[in-house]
């Protein structure tokens, strides 16, 4: 049975105001920021980051919703409907099914890039309405498959040995982070190095895509009237806290993501203003010269501020069918994605469900989380003094301060619209 991977379509609607700009949104999948994920993306940093704004504090919110409709007047061209395959997939091209195989020319990232360039070559400055193009290549999502031309490009590269890499068991972490063997056996570390290296190699095709899209916009004389946004849905860890590899934890590796924006009126430089993936909806509408109700805020009009409190959420998964990993956890339906190849560690479990507030403000840099488990377990970190989140201060901070965090989190979970844009000063003790 064919599995739709990419839905690609063109829908020409009522022209929008001529003051609006074209928008290209490129979303990588599982691209980390804190353990070197941007290193292979030289063209991306040069053509977008160096020519625009680099948001140093952007966070993905896995439970947050995005735009539920396409504003009238836009060409909606490409959107990704789940992935994890680089070959042997099926695309829907304007409603027509097209199968791809396992030849070098079928590599999904390259196919997306080629479709993008084909579309852009139909556009020029004389078109009477603007477009929104969303490109979502699979990299560096597992199975971490590089394009043939990039296979072995980072031979010898090892996973970053951060201070929180392969740590002994930490009793002050939530259940899943405490679960299983820690540190991991030395025999497993080469496997983590291979995953890390292959992720980098898979990203080289994304970098090619960015460069080709940029060159085509330049050739079509569209670059000066086009915003280019580059980001990711969430981050990733490889060995941190003796968790082999995944993206479901409330730590900086997993929740902090790249965000680069270039385009009309965007000043060059690093932006400290905290941003969220939820902001992309409001930002894109602002770029289009319109607005709508949103839990986020346009980054065009707010990015000069330096303080904000963001909501981070995740709901843990349990096994949908019996596991056959050969691990003792196979009999526990509340555990998910366990692997005998990685010391029977599990990537998820039902009580790996949490809500957090990530607060970045002048003089403060905090994370405060409450887990939905039998203990309502609390994890909190002061990242000014503990950048690698080694020491949980959730139970040792002053009770008044913990109470303030709890109240702010309670409000953030249920907020709607403008009430969700919270400045950091509202939490100061």
N, C-alpha and C positions, 0 to 999 in steps of 0.2 A: 504494500500500500504506500502511495506517495505521501510524504509529510511536507506540508507547506512550510517553507522556512522564511521566505521573504515575500512580502506583498509589495509590488511595485506598480504604481498607477499614476496617471496624469488626469487631473480634473480641472478644467478651465472654468472658472466661475466669474461672477460679476467683477469688473476691474475695481481695484481699490484706489484710494487717493494717490496721486502722482508723487506725493511727498514720502510715501512709504519706500522701504528699501527691500532688496532681495535678501534672503536669509538661507544660509547653508548650515545645518546642524549636523555635526558628526559625533556619534556616540560610540565610544569603544565599550567593550564588555569585560568587566572585571579588571579594569586598569587601576593599579595602585598608584599612589603618589609618594608614600613615605619610605618605600623600600626600593626606589630606583626605577619605577615603571616608566617614567618619561625618558630615561636615558637613551633608548634606541630611536626616539622620535625627533631626530635632529631637524628635519624639514618642518615638522609641525611646530617646534619651538621657534625656528627661524622665521617662518612665514606667517604664523599667527601670534605666538607669544611675544616675539621681539617687535612686532608691528602693532601690538595692541595691549590689552590688559591681561595680566596673569593674576588670577584670584588665588591667594596663598591659603585661604581658609574656606574651602568649599567642601560641603558634606552631602553625601547621598543619603536619602531616607528611604529604605527599602519598602516601608509600608505606605509611603505617600503616593497619592494619585497624581496624574499628570493631566494634560489637556484632553478633554473628552470629546472635542469636536474640532473641526477645521474652520477657521473664520472665513466667511464668504469673501471671495476675491483673491483666493490663493490657488496656486497650482500645488496640489499635494502629490509629491512624486514618489517618495520611498519611505517605507517603514518596516521595521523588523518584527516578526511575530515569533519570537523564541528562536534559539539556535543552539548549537553545540556541534555542528557539522561544518566541515570545510569542503567536503566532496560528497557526491551522491545525495543530492537534495533536489527539491522541486521548487521552482519559483512561480508565482502568479504575476504575469506581466500584463497589466491592464485587463485582468480577468482571464487571461489565457495561460493555461498550465504549460510550463516548460521544464523539462527534466535536464539535469546536469549529471555528469558522471565523475570519473576519477582521473581525467587527463589534466595536465598542468594548466590548460586554459579554463578548466572548470573551478579553479580555486576561488572560493566564494568572495573573499575580500577583493580580488582582482575583478570578478564579475560585477560586483557592486560599483567599483570604481569606473569600469568601462561603461556601464549603464548611465552613470552620472555624467560622464563626459559626452555621451551621445545626446543626452537631454540638453546639456548646456550649449552644445553646438547649434541647437535650434533657437537659442536666445540671443538677443543683442539689445543695444540701447534704444532701438526703435520700437521694441515691444511695448504695448500700451498697458500692461499690467505686470506686477512683480511676481516672484515665485518664492515658495518655501520648499527646500529640498532637505529631507532628513535621510542621512546615511548611517546605517548601523552595522558595521563590519563585525564578524564574530570574535576577532582577536581582542585580548589574549585569552579568551574563554577556553576551557578544556574541550577537546583533548590537546590543545596547545600545538597545533599543526602549522609549521611555517610553510610558506611558499617554497617550491623546489629551489629557486634561486637563492634563498636565504638559509637553507638547511646547513647547519654547522657554522653560521656566521659568528656565533659567540662561543665557540668551542673553548672550554676551559673556564668559562664564567661560573662562579658559584653564588648560591643564595647569600644575600647580605646577612652577615653575622651581627645583627643588632644586639644591644644589651639584653633584650628580651627574647633572643633566639634560643630555642631548645633549653629552656630553664628547668630547674628542678620543680617538683610539684609545689604549687603555691596554694596554701590553704585559704588565702583570703580572696580567691576568685570564685565565680559562680560554678554550678555543678559541672557543666560540660567542659569548662577549662580545667577543672580538677580531675576529671575522669580519665582513667587509663594511665599508661606508663609515662613517666616524666623523670628525667629527660628521655628523649627518644634514643633508641640504640644507635650507635655509630654507623651501623650497617645501613640505616635508613637515610642518613644524610646525603649520600650521593644521589639518591632518588629525588630528594628535594632540590638538589643542585640542578638536576636534569630538568625538572619542572620549571624552575626559575629561568634557566637558559632558554628553553623552548618558548616560554612566554615572550621573552625578548625577541627571539627570532620571528615569531608570528607577528609581532608588532611592526616589523620592517615593511611589510606589505601595506599596513595602515599608513605608515609614513609616506610610501609611494602614492597611495590614494590621495592623501592631503596635497602632496606636491602637484599631482596631475590635475586635481580640481582647481587648485590655485592658478596653474598655468593656463587652463582653459578659460577661467574667468578673466584672466589678463588678456588673452588673445581676443576674447569677445568684447573687450572694453567694458566689462561689468564689475571689475574689482573695486572701483571707487564707490560703487553704489550697492555693495554687498557686505552684509555681516557674515562672518564665519565664526561659528562657535564650536569649540572642541571640548568634550568632557567624557565622563564615564558614568555608568549607573551606580557602581559601588567600587570599593577597593578590594584588597586581597591580602592574605597573609601566607607566608611560606616558612613555616617552622617557628613562628613567634609563639611563646608560651607553650612550646612542645605540641602545638596543634599543627598537623602536617601541612595542609593547604586548603583554603576555602575562603569564605567572605561573610560569615554570619555572626561575627563578633562585634561588640560595641567599642572596639579599640581603633586607634587612628589608622592602622593598616587597612582596616576593612571599611571604615566610614568616610575617610577623607579622600577626595577625588580631584583630579586635575580639572581646571576650568580656564580656558583661554578664549578671549573674544577680541576680534579685530573688526573694524568697519567704520562707517561714518560717525565722526564725533567721539570715537573711543580714544582716550589718551593712552599713551604708551607708559608702561611701568607696572610694578607690582601693587596689587590692591589688597589691603589687609581686611577690608570689610567682610565679615562672615557671610557666606552665601550657601544656598541649599539647592539641590536639584529641583525642589518645588518652585524655585524662583524662575525656572526656565520658561514656564507658561506665561507669566506676567511680562517677562523680559521680551519674549518673541512678539507678544501683542503690542508692546510699547514700540518695538522696532517697526511694526506694521502701521503705527499711527492710530492704534485703537486700544481698548482695554476691556476687561471683564473681571468678574469676581474671582478671587484666587486666594489661597492660603499663603502664597508667596508674594514677593515684591519685585518690581522691575529693578534689575541691577544697573540700568542706565541712569536712573534718577537717585539711587541711594548709595552707589559704591564708594563715595568719598567718606562715609561714616566709618567708624572704627569699632563699634560695639553692637553686639546682638546675641540673643539666645535662640538656638535652633532646636527643633524636635527631631530625635532619631528614634525609629521604631523598627522592631522585627518580631515576627511570630514564628516560633520554632516549628519544625516539621517532625512528624512521626512517620514510621514506615507504612506505606500504602499497601504493601504486600510482604509476605515473609522474606526475610533476608537470608542469603545463602553465602555469607562471607566466610563462614567457618569460625567465626568469633563467638564467644559466650553471649554476646549481645543479640545474636540472631533470634533468641527466644523473647526478647523484649520489644514489643511493638512501639514503645515510646522513643526508642533510639532509631536513628536514621543514618544511612550512608556510612556504614562502618567498613573497615578494610583490614584484612589480615596482612596485607603487604605493608601496612603502616602501623604495626603494633596494636592492631584492633582498636585504633582510635576511631571515634565517630565524628562526622562533620556536623551533625545536628541532633537535637532531641526536642521533645515536646515542650519541656520547660525552659528551653533556650529562647524564651519569649520576654521581651523587655521593651521598656520605654525610657528614653534618656533625654536630658537636655544638655546640649553642647553650647557652652557659654564662652564667647571670646569678647573681651572688653579691655579697656585701658587698665592695666594692672592686674587683670584676672584672666585665667585660662583654665576652665574647669569642664569636667564631665561628671554627670550625676545620673545613675541608672537605677531603676527598680525592676526586678525580674518577677514574672508571674509564676512563682513556685510556692511550695508549702511555707517557705520562710519569708516571702516577699523580699528576697535577698537584695541588698544594696551594694553597688559598686560605685565608687567616686574617686576622682583623681585630680590633683592639682598639677597641670602640665607645665606650669612655670618651673617647678622644682623636680618634676617626675615625668619627663617627656616620653619615656617608654612605658609608662603606666605599670610600674613594678609594684607599687605599694597602694593598696586599697585603703582610702581614708574614710570610707562610708560610715564606719562605726566609731571612728576616733575624732572626727571633726566636732566642734562645739555643737551642742544640741540645737541651739537657736539657728545656726547656719544650716544644719541638716533640715530643720523645719522649713526654712525659706526655700530651699531647693525642692523639697517635697511639694510645697504649695505651687511653686512655679511650674513644676512638671505636671501637676494635676490640671492646671489651667491650660497648659500647652497641648495636652492630649485631646481636649474637647474644643479647642479654639476653632473659629471659622473666620475667613476673610481677613480684614485688617487687624483683627485682634491677635492674629498669629505672628505679627511683626513686632517682636518684643526687644527693646533695647536692653543692653546689659546692665545699665544703671538701675533698673527696676529690681535687681536682685541683690544689691549691695547691702551687706550687713551693717 
